[in-house]
């Protein structure tokens, strides 16, 4: 592989606000601090990969507005020579999320999907993409791609099939939401995915296999859930990550593998935001480099663990060799 990895889906700018308290309905709360950060799968994964290994060509694809938020995204990408933003289209308003944090660290999110909701198959030009892997997400958050398709089931399935026809391996990710939409929208995409990478809540909601009883992990159901994802059609690796561990199933060899998460030192964690995307980037990095599933999952766990030290999704990311050197000192 030498054509790089493409990341497609939502392009979001986070509006970060810290308030002195969460107000009662009709009451007022003071904003103590405010700022901006890039968010969403495309931004998080593209920047993570660019920092992890600048030698890997990165393509970013999605829709955003010709506005201040869109300018912030493009200006940030310019810091990373490996990121190609030429596939990004301009339309409407750039998506944003108001992230409101209270002093105890709890966060509440208000999302406006804007242009990202209008991403449809017509915006995917595979003759120009020239990638080895296409990672798309988040399913359930992309209205245009989650929409029904009379032939494929969903519009996303059409995109994934077209990518494969152009020699591009496909990968999907899902957003966590409290709904009954998983079983209707996610499984059709798995039939056209070479890789699927999601957390235990998303995997359980997709397969109907319960992995948690409240906060407790039901370890005996993890393998059953991961295998069920593969049986739904994933061609290569079905991968599920969770705070305690990660698990994967290789549909080609029939191998199941699970490993505990990397134990980080006390006081190391600043934020969990972006850890899921960091794990996905690590998994795909391994696939791109031609590593086996086990080696790729170990790399992904290390990268996700290291990402916890940053306040923003990609703040902590460093070159792969540097991350692994730090992880080795923990062992």
N, C-alpha and C positions, 0 to 999 in steps of 0.2 A: 504494500500500500504506500502510495506517495502523493495522492491527490488531496488528502486532508479530510477534515470532518466538517459537516454543515450542521448548524443548529437553527431550527425553525420553530416559530410559534409566537408567544407573546413577548412584546418589547414594552417594559414598564419602567416608570420612574417612581421611586418611593418618596413620599413626603413624610419625613420623620418629625414627630412632635412628642415631646415629653410634657405631661401635664401634672399639676400638683395633686390632683385627685380625679377619679372618674365621677362626673357629676350625676346627680339624680335628674330625672326627666324635667326639663324646663329650667334647670339650674346652670350655673356658669363655672367653668374651670379655667385656671390660668395656664397658659402655655409657657413653660419654663425654658425650653430650648427647641430649636427647629433646624432642619437641614434636609439635604437631598441625597439620595443614593440610587444607583441603578438596580433594578430588580427584574424578575421574570426569567424564564428559562433561557432565552437567547442571550440576554446580557450576562447572566450568571455563568453560564457554561462557556460562552465565547471568551470571556475575560479569564476564567479559570484555566482554560486550555492554553491561552496565549501566555499566561504566567508560568504554567506547568512546563511547557515545552515550546519555545518560540519557533522551533523547526517544523512544527505541525501546522500546515495551512488551515486556517479557520474561515468558514463562510457563515455569515449571519443573514438570515432571511426572515422577514416579517413586514408588518405595516406600522407606520407611525406618522404623526402629523408633522407638517412643516412649521413647527412652533418651538418655544424655548426648551421644552422637554426633549423633543427630538434632536435639537441642536446639542443638548447635553450628552445624549447617547453617542452621536457621531463624533463629538469632540473627544469623548473618552476613548472611543475606538482608535482614534488617531495616535494614541500613545502606544499602540501595539501593532507593529508592522505586519504581524502574521494574520491580522483580522481583515477580511475583505467584506466591506459593507455594501458592495455594489448591487446586491440582490434585494436590498431593503426598499420597499415602495413607500411613497408618501401619499397619505390619504387621511382626511379628517383630523382628529385630535389624538395625540400620543396618550396611551393608557397610563394611568397613575393609580397608586394606592396610598391612602392616608394611613400611616402606621402610628397609632397613638399609644404611648407607653406611660404607665403610671409608676410611681416611685417604687412599688414592690416588684417591678420588672414585667408585669403582665402586659400583654399587647392586644390591641383591637385593630382590625383592618377594615377599611372601607375602599373598595376597588371600583374604578371606572375603566372598563375595558377599551373604550374608544375604538381606535383603528384596528387593534388586535382582534376584535370580535369579527371583523370583516375579512379576515384572511381566508381565502378560498383556493381551490386547486388551480385556478387560472393564474395565480401569482407564482407558481412553481415552474421555473424555466430550467429543466434538467439539461438542456443543451449547453447552458451557461454555468451550471452549478459545478460540474467537474469535481465531485467528492467521492471518497470511498465509503463513507458512512453518513447517513442522515439521521439525526436525532430530533424528534418532534415532540413538543408538549406545550402546555399541559392539556391532555384530554380532559374534558368536562369544563374547560375554561375558554375554549376557542369555538365560539358560536358557529362561525362559518365552516369550520372543519368537522364539528360535531353534528352538523346538519345531516338529515337523511339523504341517502343516495339510492335511487331505485335499483341500481345494478350491484353496488358494492356494500350497501348497508349504511355507511357514512361517507361523507366527502373525504375524510382523512384516509380511508381505505383506498380510495382512488389514487390519492397522492402517493401512498406507500407502494402500491402496485406499479405505478408509473416509475417511481424511483428504482425499483428492482429491475424493471425493463431496461433501464439505462445503466445497469451494472452497479448500482449503489445499494449497499446493505442498509437496512432500516432499523431504527430503534425508537421506542415510544416511552413516554413518562406520563403520569397521571397527577392531577391535583387532588388534594384531600378536601372532601366536602361531605356534609351530612345530608345525604339524599339517597333515593332509590334508582338513580340514573346509571350507576356503574354497570349493572348486568345488561343494560340495553345498549350502551355506547362503547364501553371498553372492549368486550370480547370480539366484536367484528374486526377491530384493528389488530388484534393479536394474530389473526390469520395471515396478516401481511407484514408481520414484524420478525426480523431476525433476532432482535434483542428487545426485552422489556425490562425496565428497571423502575421499581416503585417501592413505597414503604409498606409496612405490614397492615396498616389501616386500609390503604388503597387495594392491596392484594386481597385482603379478606373480604372487602366489599365487592370486589370483582368476581371472586370465585365462590363466595358463600361459605368459605371455611373460616371459622372464627379463630383468630390467633391470640386475642387478648380476652381475659376475663377481668374487666375493669383495668387496673394498671398492671396486673399480673400477666406474664407471657405464658401461653400454652405451648410449650416447646414441642410437644408431641404432634401438634397440628401444623407446624412450620413446614416440614417436608411435604405433607399432603397438599398444602396450599401452593407451594412452589411448583410441584409436579402438575397440579391442576392448571396453572397458568400455561405451562408448556403444552399440556394436552389440548388447550384451547387454540393452539396453532403456532406458537412461537417456534421459529425454525432453528434457533441456536441456543442462546442463553436466556432463561427466565430467572431474574434476580430480584430478591426482596431484601431490603435493609431495614434495620430497626436499631434502637439504642443499644440493645444487649448483644446483637449478633447480626450476621448477614448470611443468606442462604442462596444457593443457585443450583439450577438443574440444566445440564447440557442435553438438549434434545437430540443431538446427533449421536453421542456416545452412551446416553442413558445414565451418566454420572450425576449423582447428587452430592453437593458439598456444602458444609456449614462451618462457620468459624466465629469465635467470639470477637466482639468489637475491640479495637485498640483501647487500652486503659490509659487515660491521660492523667498527668500529674495534678494534684490538688491546686486549685486556683488558676488552672490553665484556661478554662472555658469562659469566654466573654459573651458569646451568642451562638445560638443554634441555627440562625438564619443562613440559608444557603448550603447546609450540610448535605441535604439530599442531592442537590445539583452537583456538589463536589464529588459525592460518591458516584454519581452517574458518569461524570467526566473521567474519573479514575478507571471505571469499568471499560468505558469506550477507548480510553488511552491504551489499556492493555490489549483490547481487541485489535486496535489499529496497529500496534507494535507486533502483533502476531503471537502474543503470550497466550498460554492456556487459561482456562476459566479460573483455576485456583489462584494462579499468580495475579491475575487481573483483579480478583475479589480482594486479595490481600492488599494490593496497591490502592484500590478504591477505599478500603477501610482506613488505611493510613492517611490518605488525602482528606477524607471526610473528618477524621479525628483532628488533623492539624487545622482544618478550616474553622474549628470551634474557637480558636484564639482571636478571631477578628470580629469587630463589631458589625461590619457589612458583609454581604455574601461572599465577596471575593477579596476582602481586605488582607486576609492572612496568607493567601496563596503564594507559593514560591516555586522555584524549579524543582522538578521531581526528585533529583538526587539529593538536594538539600533537605527536603521533607523527610525522605527515607533515612538520612543520616541522623536527624533529630529523633525519629521514631526508634531507631536502633538503640539510642542512649536510654530510652525509657524501658526497653526490654531488660 
